[in-house]
Amino acid sequence: MAKKVAAKKPQKKASAKSAANAKNKKYTYLFGVKTDGDAKMRNLLGGKGANLAEMARIGLPVPPGFTITTEVCTYFYENGKKYPSCLDAQVKAGVQSVEKQMGKIFGDEKDPLLFSVRSGARESMPGMMDTILNLGLNDKTVEGLAAKTQNPRFAWDCYRRFIQMYGDVVMGVQARNEADVEPFHHVMEGLKSEVGARLDTDLTVDALKELVKRYKALIKQRAGKSFPQDVYEQLWGAIGAVFGSWMNERAILYRQKYNIPASWGTAVNVQTMVFGNKGETSATGVAFTRDPANGENQFYGEYLINAQGEDVVAGVRTPHKIAELSKEMPKAFKELLAIRKKLENHFKDMQDFEFTIEENKLYMLQTRNGKRTGMAAVRIAVEMNKERFMDEKTAVQKIPADSISSLLVPVFDPAAVKKAKVVAKGLAAGPGAASGEVVFTAAQAELVASRGRKSILCREETSPEDLRGMIAAEGILTSRGGVSSHAALVARQMGKVCICGASDIVMDYQKRLMTVGDYIVKEGDYISIDGTTGEIFLGEIGTAPSEVIRVLSGKMKPAKSYTYRLFETVMKWADKYRKLGIRTNADTPEQAKRAVQFGAEGIGLCRTEHMFFEGDRIDAVREMILASDLNEREKALKKLLPYQRKDFEGIFKAMEGLPVTIRLLDPPLHEFLPHESAARNALAEKMNLPPEILAERCKALEEQNPMLGHRGCRLGNSFPEITKMQARAIFEAAASLIKKGKKVKVEIMVPLVGFVQELKFQAATIGEVCEQVMKEKKVRIDYMLGTMIEVPRGALTADEIAEVAQFFSFGTNDLTQTGLGMSRDDAGSFLGRYKELDILPKNPFASIDVNGVGQLVRIGAEKGRSVRKDLKLGICGEHGGDPDSITFFNDVGLNYVSCSPPRVPVARLAAAQAALKAEAAKKSKK
Amino acid sequence: MAKKVAAKKPQKKASAKSAANAKNKKYTYLFGVKTDGDAKMRNLLGGKGANLAEMARIGLPVPPGFTITTEVCTYFYENGKKYPSCLDAQVKAGVQSVEKQMGKIFGDEKDPLLFSVRSGARESMPGMMDTILNLGLNDKTVEGLAAKTQNPRFAWDCYRRFIQMYGDVVMGVQARNEADVEPFHHVMEGLKSEVGARLDTDLTVDALKELVKRYKALIKQRAGKSFPQDVYEQLWGAIGAVFGSWMNERAILYRQKYNIPASWGTAVNVQTMVFGNKGETSATGVAFTRDPANGENQFYGEYLINAQGEDVVAGVRTPHKIAELSKEMPKAFKELLAIRKKLENHFKDMQDFEFTIEENKLYMLQTRNGKRTGMAAVRIAVEMNKERFMDEKTAVQKIPADSISSLLVPVFDPAAVKKAKVVAKGLAAGPGAASGEVVFTAAQAELVASRGRKSILCREETSPEDLRGMIAAEGILTSRGGVSSHAALVARQMGKVCICGASDIVMDYQKRLMTVGDYIVKEGDYISIDGTTGEIFLGEIGTAPSEVIRVLSGKMKPAKSYTYRLFETVMKWADKYRKLGIRTNADTPEQAKRAVQFGAEGIGLCRTEHMFFEGDRIDAVREMILASDLNEREKALKKLLPYQRKDFEGIFKAMEGLPVTIRLLDPPLHEFLPHESAARNALAEKMNLPPEILAERCKALEEQNPMLGHRGCRLGNSFPEITKMQARAIFEAAASLIKKGKKVKVEIMVPLVGFVQELKFQAATIGEVCEQVMKEKKVRIDYMLGTMIEVPRGALTADEIAEVAQFFSFGTNDLTQTGLGMSRDDAGSFLGRYKELDILPKNPFASIDVNGVGQLVRIGAEKGRSVRKDLKLGICGEHGGDPDSITFFNDVGLNYVSCSPPRVPVARLAAAQAALKAEAAKKSKK
């Protein structure tokens, strides 16, 4: 059967060219005694395959095997799930090479060679794809294994595990729906109760033989065909299942979350099996060369005696800390310490590796750069720089820019924590503090989130099926599993707060509650968890700023916080290498101050309308909007003037002479109107208008596509009196500070300009008001006038607009909406599907669409500078805080990016990384 | 005072450069014995000024004067309503030159030189701006004039008219609001009743003197200053008023309607007064060298004995037909016939001219290319070509492309007309047939139009104040005034149906009714008017197709219709010169057939969703949309398949092998849903769903900005089953025709593509279905696959998209919406203001924004062709039928434009004009 599949000709769809290429290509790479690949071949061999090859190269004990490349995966999906015709022969050759190295034969009835078959993508996707272990066992080879190992129990246990895995993964014998029991589990439990066994390990060889019989019957019944006895058929089945799992739902979801393109594909690693479950001299474990949670330079990991690798990761048994291995298996532990050193020396980074000890012999099954918390990333980079593992530039690039934000996440309010009761403790697996409603299912977590509330997802252990819930929840709490369990790995990568293995807690999904010692916590009750200490509290606890923030706001001394010093080091590095200026989007003095503490060099976007909702002023705003004529409108605007003036004074003061870009009124006016009829009636009374008239005026302001409607400078041009009021508020605020001897750097930004004339009229109005205020206040006020480039026409006619504008700020939110013809509010209905199909590998509202929207930014920048060399260019969309987008903005040569205050440190680091990347690219070109 | 104004230094705002330029510039041009200008200087001197100069050059009797250039107007508005400093001296020199030619002195108390001061823009704007006559009269010169003419009554009548005009126009003594009486009229009527005069002409010299006294008192009282006695002050006041009137409300409105940029400005013509009101040997008139209503080659016009020019145009007295002049003033008439010939020989086009006969001496006051109906434009061009006044290319360019549509406008259903009662007759002033509610005011016409109903605006006479109403109404009916009255001129230009001078009708605005003989017609009653015959009918009459359409559809023989033969000639010319292909947007076989009759060479846009609303099928559409899963959706789609197949069969059949571009489903799905709750409940019952579930599903489909939402190929990619159904319907329809031996040219168009991947997926789906259908039906089906370029990203990545697309059709409607960030449905709230401010000189949804959206089209075309040389390029937005846009599309090098069926002939002609323009531009470059 395997041959048949492999031999099938490439489908019609495949072009003649790709078919020809496919014929001559090398699709399998050996590792072991003979090694074809190395660590650099990650894209082709996947992370696991490349590093297995590399470990073999540097002499680490790797069980031999071969890697089927990611190109096969791509071919597989481009050609209707068929393989290149030459693959069959190459796989066969790979098996034969391993047979030679091991001195064993695949399918040999006396001493069978067994394989594991595992996925391995370019980027690690833990637990997302399928794995098959013990492959090569059948009714005959199992006897050979039993005889050779003199351990029939072990052999039959391996066989029943293999059938179970293969039946599930390859032959699709699975629970039919959520209510259904996992069928193999059901069969096993039935047998266990028949023979009176409590644990799996209580099953005798005969019982295991019976179990194998029943498993095979189950498969025959449910899958309609027999479990295959031909070992090559087993192998091809497993390979197909692994490639198939690249497109399973959870893998797709994972790729969506981490922006991994579907086109990368996965490799498949076929590797000689080694056994950590051959009794008390065998073990299996996972270790990190440093602590992945806090970055501390100490050996970190866990292991299980007499277990297979999946047992550790799955979190079914709670493993031991790695240090204990020094007592249980001192020789192996010593070897591991040496390997830890060798790995860091070789890979120059913290490694996360898997090992198995088979009858006292140590095998390395995998190594990779270890995932780590933001905190750990920072600490490891700073300390590895001190230890000369990496130079400053490398260290800067080693810290995912986003991870800086984890140093800034709030912790529990220390005062509140003192009063709160710790009801249980678990393993600190994802730092930070989180409070929320207890939920027990992913679905409930999503529901709670959709209602704008916070939740803590509580599970015995998590599995990839819980992914959606983990995304939706604030924090994750498990009662089983260790710091390298699924829950812990995923939570850390997401930056979620996580506590694992809180074994005092008993979950009762059925009753939707958990017991914590004497306490019963029901779904919907609040709990709080501290992922840094592992403590679990009843009730909701207020959060407090992180150490970094406490130091920045003068509430803690720098010397007292190692975290702060790490932060400071990284920020210093960032500022040393970055070219881009970093500004912030801030609408209040408080936000402005925080941003300056974070290193903002100015305000890139102050949205004046955000001030309109505060307190009573919304009434005046509404009167202004609903005015029936100029006279009424001017009356309402007069009421607003003092508010706005005060707003701007506060912001100018907070910024202490740093530039402040103020955007004039932007949103469609009806956004300010009351939508409930009660509120409308109250407003009507206040305005002394019949409610039906008010309703009519509100109705008249409704729009089909408000995003493309009467907003931005269209308002200021229709109602110059609004611009006048805002300009007056700005200039009067500036005047009052200047008179007090303070510095003020005013930049006025006219939104949504598509035609230079729009800007000209606004510029004239603003200029007039400035002249008036200067005359009235007898003070000189300098200001810059610019515009947001946020509709394609603005970018396309930037040369005309730059004749008037002294600066541009690219409003990439709206530029994305108009450039792609895609409303951010509505795109949810198809963006998921588009990511799945790889049409849009990233959410274009989170990370700029370089090929499309990016062209508009580039055109705008080039045309603008073609007529005004010193045109200041910035960007103030949400992309301003996104590292990938920042790379692009650096390449385009903008002067600055502007982002929300908490993203400022991230942007600083990302800007440095962008500059270094550009420098490297330049060098490599030369 | 005049000097003070003129001497003022240019304002700060004017750049140093423009001020310097202004110093040395020639701002006044003489005409008369000495003539500086000519007809080519239209942009500088305005149409009137340039042609006065030209007439003087070719020896026609023009009263001497000078023109102040349009550049002064531009300067005036750019410099805070100040004049260039050197203008004062130049005007003085102009006056002196005229004084010399006339042998009279301006302000001379014995024999004063008098002037008229008139506006004159590049394009004629009849009645929009201010005019002053008899300027130069004051308390002293009036006596000189009286003595010199030996006609004190004439002199004092001139003086009181001058004061009245000057007081109104220059000094602003006007009715304060609509209810107020015109104040000079009020004073005159008072005096008339005091002295018992019935008509103005009954006033004696003494009465006129008294009137002058009272007028001056009125001015003093209302304007706060005296009527100026200094003739230069009078002159500068008049010049300022004319320039000022460039920006009056009705001029702005007029420019909006006709897309005349405010930046053009008007010139001012200062010309020696001649008098048509010096008794029975004097007259004044307006004439056309050919009939401007139907184009017939016969002298056409009207005159009034003993009247000033404004009397004819204003329509206050109903003038005589020009032919009668041959009896009343045979010598002058003979001269006019000679001038008629000379004018056509010289200007090579139909002329519209004004003349005055002062004591038997003929003077020419103006000539210009005559405005004409579409019908006349066609006939004149065709006949002037036959007469060798113009060659074919010139003739093609002489016909405004839009005017072709007036040959296609419906006429009354002949059967219905026979039965209808003609209640009155007027002058046929604007051809075509119109039915509607009677309205008496512009405001009411606008109101009725806003409610989607039709109206006939009925007025004694119209004035520029009625412009808005004339735009809103279907037709115009006046009881006074001739075929060159304001109503007639404006109606013809607008292509409105118009009957003038229906003197049997008596309007009673107060009671909102009119009496027509024995009938009383009230506001809101229906009438029907035939602007080709002048007949007025009670009630509503159905309309019938025009002669051209009757011939095209075989209901009339070509030989029987001269109109058709004109149409045919022009279309032949058009097809000879045009480069662009012309297709049509058609969704039904009927539309398709009509378009082919009109010369369409294919369908450029067949909107499949338009078929979804017919009959029962909307239910299936709704089921499809509201399906909760694939299964339900496929069931509904199955019901739709036969409908769609039949639709396409019909269209393919109608097009007889011409290419048919079918666009796949495009609009957001909720557009198809019932919005009323009753309809929803009915649907819920049909679908066997609880109403609240249905309501919920409808709600879930609502979008914030549907324009940018889940639509276009986003639907087909989310629900490939929809694309499959549509593709199947198309291919099955094609197969059935091919089997019958018919030719079918299928082009499938995927809408809203921004990412090439979107198209790839759709292409694969369509390709699969085609293979299936070909296999099932055992027939070969060829088709082209293309996309609409309608979001900026599509244009910007056209090189990627053209790798898959075989053709592009620019969807310039949506490309305008996204490119400008402007929703067509919502832009109404600010587009008016934007036109006023000249930010957007034209409505970008009617005529393409060349600088912005045009760039996207150009980029898309160039990038697309860079990877696929034979990429077929078309455009199917509404711009496809707009002549200016067609010029642009011709320049970009598109293959075809596609427009609605009735616009096809217009597009053919416009395409020829575009090609000729491009040819001329190319030549002039060489």
Interface residues (C-beta under 8 A of the other chain):
Chain A: E703 Q704 N705 P706 M707 L708 G709 H710 R714 N717 S718 L752 G754 F755 Q757 E758 F761 E790 V791 P792 R793 L796 T797 E800 D814 Q817 T818 G819 L820 G821 M822 S823 D825 D826 A827 S829 F830 R833 Y834 L837 D838 I839 L840 D849 N851 G852 V853 Q855 L856
Chain B: E703 Q704 N705 P706 M707 L708 G709 H710 R714 N717 S718 L752 G754 F755 Q757 E758 F761 E790 V791 P792 R793 L796 T797 E800 D814 Q817 T818 G819 L820 G821 M822 S823 D825 D826 A827 S829 F830 R833 Y834 L837 D838 I839 L840 D849 N851 G852 V853 Q855 L856
